[in-house]
Amino acid sequence: MKSFKLLVTGAFVFALLTPVFWIRSGSAQTQIDTVLQCAYIDAEFGEQLITNGCDLSLIKEVSVNGGGFVDANTSAEAAQAAIGDSVVWRITISDTSDIDIQGYYVTGTVQVYDTLPTQVTYVSSSASDGSTYDATSGVWQFTLGASNVPPLTLTINTTATSTGLAQNIAFLSGYLCDPPDFWCEYSDSSNANDGDQAWAEISAPPVVLGETTPVVLAATGSGVAESLVAAGLIVSTFGLLGYSRFSNRQS
């Protein structure tokens, strides 16, 4: 009797969960089927769509205070910034399709995910095709077609507001889905170029001692050597100031 009750209970739980499993599987399958396509005009059959060899690539770069954009792909290559500096992130989407057909173009709605690091604060953004970036969700969405072809760029303007290593990752929707075979909304012929990152190391702003004291401590230096140099400059400066005042008093 006890075994029978357990069997009935198990069947009841399975019946409750079955619709959930079915809904999740159905949604995942729908999203997996959403793939990037390339269109071209066939002289005999008109417009044709293909998926093999159709590919987009993404590159992420960073600029500080209006300087040139750099591909700071690792923390060791991080762009140097201080609190209050302007930090601009740029995403470039290129067409890297391997298709030997004249007059083809990539077609489809594409989403790029880019969640800003906590060390910066969002200011504004602009895209080359007029599309918009939602800083809250981190989504940049655009539609490709005959009148809107890569390369496309998105620039995100931010201000450095706290210290630390800021890692900014951008990827085409579905590239970082987990597990790999589920909940993907994007697919093309290669996922090796569907994501990229850029780093910025943000430090405290320089500290200026007094209005007439010509000493600036570089707050970016954190080692012993930097501390000793700064201390020597302070002692020398105050020594010179003291001697100057003493001389004036004697005269």
C-alpha positions in Angstrom: 0.0 0.0 0.0 2.8 2.4 0.9 4.5 1.7 -2.5 1.2 2.4 -4.3 0.9 5.8 -2.5 4.4 6.7 -3.5 3.7 5.7 -7.1 0.6 7.8 -7.2 2.4 10.8 -5.7 5.2 10.5 -8.2 2.8 10.3 -11.1 1.0 13.4 -9.9 4.2 15.4 -9.6 5.3 14.3 -13.1 1.9 15.4 -14.5 2.4 18.8 -13.0 5.9 19.3 -14.3 5.3 17.8 -17.8 3.8 21.1 -19.2 6.7 23.1 -17.9 9.3 20.8 -19.5 7.3 20.9 -22.8 7.1 24.7 -22.8 10.8 25.1 -22.0 11.8 22.6 -24.7 9.5 24.2 -27.3 10.8 27.7 -26.5 14.4 26.5 -26.7 13.8 24.8 -30.1 12.2 28.0 -31.5 15.2 30.1 -30.4 17.7 27.6 -31.8 15.9 27.8 -35.2 16.5 31.5 -35.4 19.7 31.6 -37.5 21.4 34.3 -39.5 20.7 34.2 -43.2 22.3 35.6 -46.4 20.2 36.7 -49.3 21.1 37.1 -52.9 19.4 37.6 -56.2 19.2 34.6 -58.5 18.8 35.6 -62.2 16.3 32.7 -62.7 14.5 32.3 -59.3 14.7 35.8 -57.8 15.8 36.3 -54.2 17.2 33.2 -52.5 18.1 32.6 -48.9 21.1 30.5 -47.6 22.6 29.9 -44.2 25.8 28.0 -45.0 28.8 30.3 -44.8 26.8 33.3 -43.5 28.8 34.9 -40.7 29.1 38.1 -38.6 32.1 39.1 -36.4 32.3 41.4 -33.3 35.2 43.5 -32.1 35.2 45.4 -28.8 37.5 48.4 -28.2 37.9 51.2 -25.6 39.1 54.9 -25.6 39.9 57.2 -22.7 39.4 61.0 -22.8 39.1 61.2 -26.5 42.2 59.2 -27.3 42.4 56.5 -30.0 40.5 53.3 -29.6 42.6 50.3 -28.5 41.9 46.6 -28.6 42.6 46.1 -24.8 41.7 42.4 -25.0 43.4 41.4 -21.7 43.8 42.9 -18.2 47.5 43.4 -18.9 46.6 45.6 -21.9 44.0 47.6 -20.0 43.5 51.2 -21.0 44.5 53.5 -18.1 41.9 55.9 -16.7 41.2 57.8 -13.5 37.9 58.6 -11.7 36.1 61.3 -13.6 37.6 60.4 -17.0 35.5 59.7 -20.1 35.6 56.0 -21.0 34.1 55.2 -24.4 33.4 51.6 -25.5 33.0 50.8 -29.2 31.5 47.6 -30.8 32.1 47.0 -34.5 30.0 44.4 -36.4 31.5 43.2 -39.7 30.3 40.8 -42.3 32.8 37.9 -42.5 30.6 35.5 -44.5 32.4 32.9 -46.7 30.1 33.2 -49.7 31.3 33.5 -53.3 28.1 35.1 -54.7 28.0 38.6 -56.1 25.4 40.9 -54.6 24.5 39.0 -51.5 23.7 40.6 -48.2 23.1 39.5 -44.6 19.5 39.6 -43.4 17.9 39.2 -40.0 17.3 40.8 -36.7 20.4 40.7 -34.5 20.9 41.4 -30.8 24.2 42.2 -29.2 24.5 42.0 -25.4 26.8 44.4 -23.6 26.4 44.9 -19.8 28.6 47.7 -18.6 31.1 47.1 -15.7 30.3 48.5 -12.3 33.3 50.9 -12.4 31.7 53.1 -15.0 28.4 55.0 -15.3 26.4 55.2 -18.5 26.1 58.6 -20.2 24.9 58.1 -23.7 25.2 55.9 -26.8 24.9 56.1 -30.6 24.8 53.5 -33.4 25.9 54.1 -37.0 22.6 52.8 -38.4 20.4 54.8 -36.0 19.4 51.8 -33.8 19.4 52.1 -30.1 21.2 50.6 -27.1 19.2 49.9 -23.9 21.7 50.5 -21.0 19.3 48.8 -18.5 19.1 45.5 -20.3 22.4 45.8 -22.1 20.8 45.0 -25.5 21.7 46.6 -28.8 19.3 45.4 -31.5 19.3 46.0 -35.2 17.9 44.6 -38.4 20.2 43.8 -41.4 19.0 43.8 -45.0 19.7 45.3 -48.4 19.5 48.8 -47.1 21.4 48.2 -43.8 24.6 46.2 -44.2 27.8 45.9 -42.1 30.0 47.3 -40.9 27.9 48.7 -38.1 29.3 50.4 -35.0 27.9 51.2 -31.5 29.7 53.7 -29.2 28.8 53.8 -25.5 29.9 56.8 -23.6 30.6 56.3 -19.9 32.3 58.1 -17.0 34.8 56.3 -14.7 33.2 56.4 -11.2 35.1 53.8 -9.1 38.5 52.2 -9.0 39.4 48.8 -10.2 39.8 46.7 -13.4 36.8 47.2 -15.6 36.0 44.3 -18.0 33.5 45.0 -20.7 32.3 41.9 -22.6 30.1 42.1 -25.7 28.7 39.2 -27.6 26.1 38.3 -30.2 22.9 37.0 -28.7 23.2 33.3 -27.9 27.0 33.1 -28.1 27.4 32.7 -24.3 24.2 30.6 -23.8 24.5 27.8 -21.2 24.2 24.9 -21.7 25.6 25.4 -25.3 22.7 23.7 -27.0 19.8 25.5 -25.3 18.3 29.0 -25.1 20.3 30.3 -28.0 18.7 33.1 -30.1 21.5 33.5 -32.6 23.5 31.3 -34.8 25.9 31.7 -37.8 28.6 29.7 -39.4 31.3 30.4 -36.8 31.0 31.4 -33.1 34.7 31.9 -32.6 34.3 35.6 -33.6 30.9 36.3 -32.0 32.2 37.9 -28.8 35.0 40.1 -27.6 36.1 42.1 -24.5 38.0 45.3 -23.6 39.6 46.3 -20.3 40.1 49.6 -18.6 42.1 50.0 -15.3 40.6 52.9 -13.3 42.6 54.6 -10.5 42.0 57.4 -8.1 42.6 60.9 -9.5 45.9 62.6 -8.8 46.1 64.4 -5.4 47.4 68.0 -5.5 48.8 69.3 -2.1 47.9 73.0 -1.6 47.6 75.8 -4.0 51.3 76.9 -4.0 52.9 73.5 -3.4 54.3 72.2 -6.7 53.9 68.5 -5.8 51.5 66.1 -7.3 51.2 62.5 -6.0 50.5 60.1 -8.8 47.7 58.1 -7.2 48.2 55.4 -9.9 51.4 54.2 -8.3 50.9 51.7 -5.6 54.4 50.3 -5.1 57.1 51.0 -2.6 59.3 52.9 -5.1 56.4 55.2 -6.0 55.7 55.9 -2.3 59.4 56.7 -1.6 59.6 59.1 -4.5 56.5 60.8 -3.5 57.7 61.1 0.1 61.0 62.5 -1.0 59.3 65.1 -3.1 57.1 66.2 -0.2 60.1 66.5 2.2 62.1 68.4 -0.4 59.2 70.8 -1.2 58.4 71.6 2.5 62.2 72.0 3.1 62.5 74.5 0.4 59.4 76.3 1.6 60.8 76.4 5.1 64.1 77.7 4.0 62.5 80.4 1.9 60.4 81.6 4.8 63.4 81.5 7.1 65.5 83.6 4.7 62.7 86.1 4.4 62.4 86.4 8.1 66.2 86.9 8.5 66.2 89.6 5.9 
